[in-house]
Structure formats: C-alpha cells, structure tokens
C-alpha cells in the first residue's frame, strides 16, 4: 500500500473509534432513560433499519455468501462486539462515570495485541510494544488518581462498574480478532450480518426488563441517543472499522482503539458536565503517544 492509502485506512480507524468513544457517553444517556436490555435492542433495531437499504444495494452488485467457517466468526463477532459489549457497557455505566469508563477502554490495544499474539500468531514489534506501554501508562495514571477524585459514589459500586467495563473491553478486543477471520467479507456485508445476528440475540432479553407502561411516556428527545447509537455507533462505525481493520494487523488496529477514551473524556465534559482534571489530560496524551509509536513502520 502507498502512503496515501495507508493514511486513508488510518483515518477510517480513527473516526470509527472516535464514534465508538462517543457511544460511551451516549450509553450513559440511554441507561438513564431505558432498561439495559431494552435500550440495547432499540439501538440494534435502528441500526438494522439503517443498514438494510445499503446492504441490499451493495449485494446487487457484489453478492457475497459467507462460508460455514465465516458464519461461525460472524456469530462470534455479533455476540462479543454487539451484544456483550453493549450490555456490559450499559450495566457498567449505571455504576461508574463515563470518563472512567472511557479511559478504561484504552486497555483495548493491550488485549488485542496479546490475543493476536496467541491466536493469530502476529508478531508484536518493538514500536507496538512501546505504543502499548504508553497506552497502559495512561490508563494506570487515571485509574490511580481517580480513586481520590470519584468520591461521590460508593467505592464498591464504582469498582463493580469498572469491572464490567473491563469485561466489555475484552469483548471489544475479541470482536476485532474475530474480524480478522472474516476479512474477505466486505464491510457492508459484515456489518449487516453482525447487526441482524446481534438483534436476534437481544430481542428475547428485551422482554425481561422492558416496562410497557413506561414506553408510552417516552418522548422524541429520549429516543435521540438511541438513534445516534443505532446509526453512528453501529452502522457508520462498524463500516469504517470493518473496512480499516481488514487491511492492517490486529495490533495496529488495536492501538487505534486508544481514540475511544479520548473521545469519551472530551464528550463527557461537553455533554455530561463531568469534570476533566490534570491526570485525565496526561492520560490522553500518553494514549496519543502510544498510537503514534505503535503505528510507525520504521524502527525507532
């Protein structure tokens, strides 16, 4: 690939993760109004409606039928990156702040690189290790100092919330790894399949916690975060991520997930009036340095 194509791929990964980071903030708004499973299902319904026309048009000119092996990994992507990631994030955000949750997602590159090392046999270069170390330094600084900052919530509740976010991060890492197993499937086709599969798994759970008497009281304003998550957080971000991640190593793709906490922290401040303090800034800078070094091809 030439430099122009590489930059285009990197920009797709960048914006995919910037949108993903924004969904952490949007999720905080959703869990404030909707039950977890019900909210998850609504976002997938919107996503399915949004992506279906694009899939039908694309499939007319490029018909792709996944193999039996590819179907297995598409189901795995739907379960980890769609169902588990959303449900764990939604539950976690009920107990922790979106800033903390956003920053915790910067551990994703480390999980992706380590999983890729064992399951994809990808070699982790010196630059990638440096990038991972910087990203981990950023998360460590924020987690250590946030213990003194988050005194408005019970400690045990915050810990459980952060733990759920960590499991969500692991699900996101597995989602990226499984995509490497289906990289021959075009982005639109792959996104469409994991969305309908995720919706299929989510609908039964939605009936568990939905309050039908409260549905009539929801306003259009309440549904705006649902629409955003469904279109931007699912269709657009999935397309950009699928298209980009199929052309780079899992480790490099993982480093771009460091954009998630940057986006989440900034939007938490702008939309939720959460406080950004000095260690958040330092952590963000460390994450950006990590992405810079990890995406470098030449030796340092």
Order of alpha helices (4+ residues) and beta strands (2+ residues): alpha-alpha-alpha-alpha-alpha-alpha-alpha-alpha-alpha-alpha-alpha-alpha-alpha-alpha-alpha
